[in-house]
Amino acid sequence: MGWTLVVSQDEAFQREAIARLGTDRPIVGATGEASACNLVHAIDVEQILVDALDDVGRHFLGLLRGLPAARFPRVLVVDPVGRVSRFPTALTIAGACTEEPLKKTA
């Protein structure tokens, strides 16, 4: 079973995302760009939830934009202002966590 990685330096975002995602799958948070990159390489990350309003989240998305889509897991961005276009987006954490791929996939 793959991990869900939550990327944001905002601890409130981290707590809410992890609480909403539940306990059906392993979840890990990264509050820094380097730690997010290290986690992607160290564990089986199946999907990534990114805070687009956060400097760390935006920088991490910039790194992902430079890679071919086949090189990284599914990415979903919480972007209430609509700045990100390459990745699927949700306006809120709640909206992102109700996306079917972010829920348990047996």
Phi, psi and omega in degrees: 000130181278161181271156167254127179256127177253121185246112176187143175274354178278110183296328178295319176299313180303309183299314181295316180298314181295319179296319182287329180289335176082196186246014182287343181213158178290138181230139176224145179249149175231127180257004178222153181298316181295318180293324177297315179297317180298319179295320179300325180277334188269329183233170180277086180276119181267328181209153183231130175251121187240137175273108183283348179272359188253140179302316180297315179299315179296318179295319179297318177298323177300320177295317181294325180298333181280353181257151173296145184304330181288350185272352182222163181292179176297134181241132173233132186248131171271110189219083183293346181255001174070036181275332186267132182241336185286330186250154174301142183232159172227153182281334183223165175296318179302316178296320179295321184281351175266355175297131185305315180297337178277346175276174182304128174241105186298000000 
